Amino acid sequence: MKNVQDIVDLASAFYGSAVLFAAIDAGVFAAVEATDGSLDALVAATGSDARGLRLLLDACVAEELLEKREGRYANTAAGKMALVPGGPADLTKAIRYNRDVYPAWGRLVDFVKTGKPTERPEIHLGEDAARTKAFAAAMFGRAMGIGRTVVPMLGALKGRLLDLAGGPGAYAILMSQANPELSCVTVDLPAISAEACGYVAKFALSDRVECRAGDYHSDEYEPESYDVVTIFGALHQESPEAIVDVLKRAYRALKLGGKILVLDMMTDASHTAPKFSALFAVNMALTTANGWVFSDAELKAYLSAAGFVPGETKTVPPPMPHWLVTAEKPASSEQ
């Protein structure tokens, strides 16, 4: 139960988010890593006003995003990993997605009154080229960070894999790197698929990863042609009816005995925990027509309705509360 101080802290929690977004946009963490950390050096490296930058840097220290010793600033251990571009767990592009949806959260009451998203999803799915490229970059960075934890959880994969709503191709890239006997077809909307082609080429995987323009709301795939289907981080934007429809077409694409792997933000049966997932449901509702977050039990019911035999639920380690659900297409049934 929150006390009065907790309520005050919550009301000003966006201060910290704004500090983080500004520090990334100003290049603070990269500059701190590349200089001696003095204010003069950081002003020169970022091209900032001295007073403005000092206030931002001190706010970063207060938020424990930076450390300060004898007037010099340094990255924290976590900052070196996640906030310095190119770090081992670089989240800078993913965090920029949060920055981009920041204005939508300011119109939350409009969604409550109308039930309609406050930002049109088409803006970042092809309608606005700059927003689409930024969205793809954010999703690629986010998926690479999550995928490095998730892909080892999948076990050995081989044969042909269909990656639905595969975004800019990060998961297909990581799965292909980890499984030399695997070939992937990753499918997404034309503008996003074009971005995926670029990323796949950068990783020299164009011979094993096909980037196919399509729409999993209506596409029909080669029947019984795939050993594995993956749907990672996509179904939370769909209604229950649409989820079952997508899963039925995935079922038809799988060989008998094939498996489907669904990774997503999920909640428990109450839809209130984990906390981040409950808040993420609001984020999806603000930016998509049918966005929400389902429970793993609900997902397993949708899988059963599509003909699958649901398997176990695995919890993905922090920082993101994703859950991984596995299901199989029976080896001797038809749908």
WOFEN-V532987 format. One record per run of one state. SS is the DSSP state (H for helix, E for strand, C for the rest). FROM is the first residue (numbers start at 1). LEN is the number of residues. If there is no record, write none. Layout:
BEGIN
<<SS,FROM,LEN> <SS,FROM,LEN>>
END
This chain:
BEGIN
<<C,1,3> <H,4,8> <C,12,1> <H,13,13> <C,26,2> <H,28,7> <C,35,4> <H,39,8> <C,47,3> <H,50,13> <C,63,3> <E,66,4> <C,70,2> <E,72,4> <C,76,1> <H,77,6> <C,83,9> <H,92,14> <C,106,2> <H,108,7> <C,115,6> <H,121,4> <C,125,4> <H,129,26> <C,155,4> <E,159,6> <C,165,5> <H,170,9> <C,179,3> <E,182,7> <C,189,1> <H,190,13> <C,203,6> <E,209,5> <C,214,12> <E,226,7> <C,233,2> <H,235,3> <C,238,2> <H,240,14> <E,254,12> <C,266,1> <E,267,1> <C,268,7> <H,275,13> <C,288,7> <E,295,1> <H,296,10> <C,306,3> <E,309,7> <C,316,6> <E,322,7> <C,329,7>>
END
